[in-house]
């Protein structure tokens, strides 16, 4: 009888250790992603927005190319390339460029709040691409979350430039949500980090010339260290290493459990905006962020 119960604690301890690692990797990924909006704001204050948006992905693309070569990864089969092109457009082109353009006209705290819709867009496209239709409760809570953000954007700010910024941010989330959903499907066959690396490499022939074209417009003597640090953070952490930690956590702990860490992103982003940029984070912004997160959680629970 004792011999039968002894293995159980060992299995439980091992499982607990793996889950702890999964949460650690997942949290590291979320932390790196949450600094993206603030870093973009730091960079676009002194660097051309197109350079920041295209350049961050171009640098990550070069790093991806080197990593794929060092790891001797084979080129994916032709049937994967349409999906990789979808990921490349959304994650490596649309979101970096559109968010950089938007952050010329709005602050990081406001942008962070608008991008809380990203998990909702990801879930919607995930359901569409996998042909799994969620129950009506999911759509109800998804619409409530979107309505909250749109209401905030309409009521809190009346300036046309900010309206344009919100439109760009919503488009960025729309395209990136589709890229995340498609990337998750491809990762089951290609591997998690391989998907983002191949997508970045696929976008490199477009992004690298566009980045180089912007260099003559930069007055290097006038750009501060903080702007370059923001650009470097975007290129190395938000666009490259963050995906590695995030997908590692998902693979160890499962998508259902570890993906819940995404709910921390808006609050971390608002915290970075206050800490790094000295922006005022209002109670209204915190309240809207909390309500949007609640809508996402309820949608997943009942949908």
Secondary structure, 3 states (H helix, E strand, C coil): CHHHHHHHHHHHHHHHHHHHHHHHHHHHHHHHHHCHHHHHHHHHCCCCHHHHHHHHHHHHHHHHHHHHHHCCCCCCCHHHHHHHHHHHHHHHHHHHHHHHHHCCCCCHHHHHHHHHHHHHHHHHHHHHHCCCCCCHHHHHHHHHHHHHHHHHHHHHCCCHHHHHHHHHHHHHHHHHHHHHHHHHHHHHHHCHHHHHHHHHHHHHHHHHHHHHHHHHHCCCCCCCHHHHHHHHHHHHHHHHHHHHHHHHHHHHHCHHHHHHHHHHHHHHHHHHHHHHHCCCCCHHHHHHHHHHHHHHHHHHHHC
